[in-house]
């Protein structure tokens, strides 16, 4: 068999370990798979290619959205607390949290319609079911720190119902991008699912060379996205822009969570909630809960704080994927304990995105002193593009291919395995089904319901 063909088949075999749902973090654990509105699908953190003095923080939710979702189209849950956290001193405790709370406004409860005519503006009288949200910044621990409301009553755009209901959808979405004080901007609303992967691997390895019809299995699917762009100086521990990549204040850790009220009661068509929140979903690095954490621990992992990640350390030190590579295809990976994986996924790479005195914990780590490149390489750091994954994560980074190769030891940290087939693993899909936007919020426009 040709090497490239074997490489793709290996990727297929590894993908069989993806467990209960879709990557990157779509339906990745048993409990969250039944709670789509709180399911965090992907997290991105990168230096803005438009404003190089700012960081774009993006978190997506509500996986596998069919665009034709009426009459009750998808929306953020008014009862979920959506959060993006930043650790800027490496101790695995959030120093900054951006909290997003949503409320739904139904103008006319006596119709089943989402809209009663074309929606041509965000205040169109034809738009019946609208959502608004607030943005708060918490300095210190997210439940005990100092809270500042940055903005309130910001509008989300409607979902992309179709050409009759939303005849100029891009204009509606653009109107929902709001400039905030302090050189910030924010957006919350429906977007195309930016993650790309071929999931035909579940059909008895239906990939090349057995099947050459590789495609993005999430093509045509939408998500709901929260995106905020803030100055680097707002995130660094020193409050200043790092002078170089070696600056101890250059690296931040980023992750996102959703939380629900601890107690919910329903009756007479109403819900009542307690003030205490319970974390139900968590995401930083892509694919960790999918292919590293075993099924019996997945729900617990979603509830952990990064300071508790020692509970998952054994799974990183001795993951299942390399064992499958050896058992199914005879491909050798570095033996356990996999300290290289601990470095890459739990600490950061020395000299690149590892903060001083780091506490091992699962989150994206971004060196804010490394600016964007004009021609990003989707293989990121593996291809010498140090502005890409696993230094943060950009929309176009091919995290499936990267993660598979890292699991096989195809990195300079384990040079004996950084060659041959280990460096060629992939799923045959390298781009999204829609081109990304070149301006904030960067994700492509959502697919219309009448496509």
Secondary structure, 3 states (H helix, E strand, C coil): CCHHHHHHHHHHHHHHHHCCCECCCECCCCCHHHCHHHCEEEEEEEECCCCCCEEEEEEEEEEEEECCCCCCCCCCCCCEEEEEEEECCCCCCCCEEEEEEEEEEECCCCCCCCECCCCCCCCCCCECEEEEEEEEEEECCCCCCEEEEEEEEEECCCCCCCCCCCCCHHHHHHHCCEEECCCEEEEEEEEECCCCCCHHHHCCCCCCCCCCCCCCCCCCEEEEEEEEEEEHHHHCCCCCCCCCCCCCCCEEEEEEEEEEECCEEEECCEEEECCCEEEEEEECCCCHHHHCCCHHHHHHHHHCCHHHHHHHHHHHHCCCHHHHHHHHHCCCCCCCCCHHHHHHHHHCCCCCCCCCCCCCCCCEEEECCCCCCCCCCCCHHHHCCCCCCCECECCCCCHHHHHHHHHCCCCHHHHHHCCHHHHCCCCCCCCCCCCCCCCCCCCCCCCCCCC
